[in-house]
Structure formats: structure tokens, C-alpha cells
Amino acid sequence: MKKVALIGLGAMGAFFAGRLSDYLGDDFVVIASGERKKRIEQNGLTINNKHYSFRVLDPETTVFGADLIIVAVKSLALDEALGQIRNFVGKNTQILAVLNGVEADEKAMAIYGEDRVLYSYMRVSNEIKDNMAQFDESTGRVFFGEKDNAILSDRVRAIDELFNEAGIKFVNDKDMVKSLWHKYMCNVGENLSCALVGVPFGGFTCSDNLNAMRVMLMEEVVKVANAKGISLSRQDIVDQQPKYLRIPFQNQPSTLQDINNKKVTEIEMFAGTVVRFGRELNIPTPINEFVYHAIKVLEQKNAGLFEQ
């Protein structure tokens, strides 16, 4: 793989952008249009104290047959992004949609086919502030592969080779669907509990009350996953607790960052999806439903609804 395109130069995209730019030069491109294209071209991005300028291509006017396309937008922008990558899809292109949630891969497969899309997600605590991205390169990982990675396919091996050469850390979990749902469970519990009360990740290392909120949210995800035939368990929740010690105390989950920056959150993809699945499967999800409405109220507050 020699040509890579990235759409979404945010917290997740920055994880890839610096290393791939260093390794591939102008054969690594960022997909963007309009004001966002101008802003990236003018300002670039500083990633872990190194400033980068990127080759930026407009999705409407460019044909660029990429070997790999990385979709790293937020869930609210997924549908648009899947349309914008069309001119970058060539004969042998592979697609990784690394955003949060459990439905992005299937949406991409519905458009581009299962032979072009692999299951994928990320674990990285990354913040962007003042056009500077900071994350711990020793702990960040991209997880990807076939539904069953017991024997790695040729396309998975090809991406492994690219990431090894570029210095990007990755994992090919054997059961990618369970792995994807495990990350989703953690996101729902961690993002929403921290966002609701306005505290950083470090709160999980010192507050039993915050952990109780996290666990209640996660338990509902486990019930929904089990009904879908995915083998998450209470032990998966317990095993997550020690991992918070590895994250800088003041790092904020993405939903809390969105609330603090007065942005629309991904609450529909997090608690909203849990509630929707619960209704479809006749599984009560009252904790996620409560938190869904609570985060919606915080969005309304940020939008000025209560300033009368």
C-alpha cells in the first residue's frame, strides 16, 4: 500500500496523519473542501509538538485511487464522508471507518461492499486545542481486521505492513465484532458519565460514585450485546477499571470536550443507539435513556434555549 487518503483531520485523524505524512510524503492526502480545505492548507496541524502541512484534495474535483482510505470523522458526519470518498475509491481500495459506535462499518459496507471495508475502531485519548493535537503514542492503537481474524487475510496483512513501516501501532483482535462492541460499551460508560457531571477521565481512579454511573451505563450495553449474540460480560466491565490509571488524569472524553466547546455531541450514536436497540430487542435501558435526555438538555443549554 503506497497511497493513503484520510477524511477527518480531528482527534482520531491526527493519530494517523503525522506518521503517514512522514512515511508517504505527498502520497498521503487529506480529503477536505471549502473553508475546511483552506484552513488545513493555511494552518496545517501540530501533532505531538511537530508541525505538519498536508496535501489536501477536494472530493468533488479530484480522482485519486487510494490503496487505503481512513474515515475518521465524527458519527454526525459519517454519511457525508462516505459520499465524499467516492472519487478516491480505486480497484483495490480498502476502507477503515475508525469512528466511534458499532454501525459505521456496516454503513460503509452497504455502499462499497464487504470486500472493501474492514471492521475497525480506535483507542486513543487525544485532545486538539489551539490547532495542536496531543496524545500518548505509547498507548494509542488502531484495531482492525476481518470479522474473524484467526487467520489474517491478505488485505489485513497489507495494512499491517503499511502501519508497521509508518510506525502506527495496531491490533488485529481475533473476534473483531466483540472487540468493537467492547469499545462501544466503554465509550458509552466513560463518555457519558464524565460529560454528565463535567469531570475528566481521572475521576474513575478516585470516585466510586462516578464508577457506579459508568457501570450502570455499561451493564445495559452488555444486555443489548448479549441479545445480539455478542459475548460481552460483567467481567469485561470489571477488567476495564485498572486501565484508567494509564490515561493522564485531566484528559477529557470526547463528549465532555463537545459540551465544554458548545458543540453538538454524539449522544445519538452513544445512548441513543443503545435505547433504539433496546426497544427493538424488548430490553429496558432506563439509565441510557435518562442520560440521553440529560445530555440533550446540556446541548440545549449551550444553544441558549434557557436564556430568557
Secondary structure, 3 states (H helix, E strand, C coil): CCCEEEECCCCCHHHHHHHHHHHHHHHEEEECCHHHHHHHHHHCEEECCEEECCEEECCCCCCCCEEEEEECCCHHHHHHHHHHCHHHEEEEEEEEECCCCCCHHHHHHHHHCCCCEEEEEEECCEEEECCEEEECCCCCEEEEECCECCCCCHHHHHHHHHHHHHCCCEECCCEHHHHHHHHHHHHHHHHHHHHHHCCCHHHHHCCHHHHHHHHHHHHHHHHHHHHCCCCCCHHHHHHHHHHHHHCCCCCCCHHHHHHHCCCCCCCHHHHHHHHHHHHHHCCCCHHHHHHHHHHHHHHHHHCCCCCC
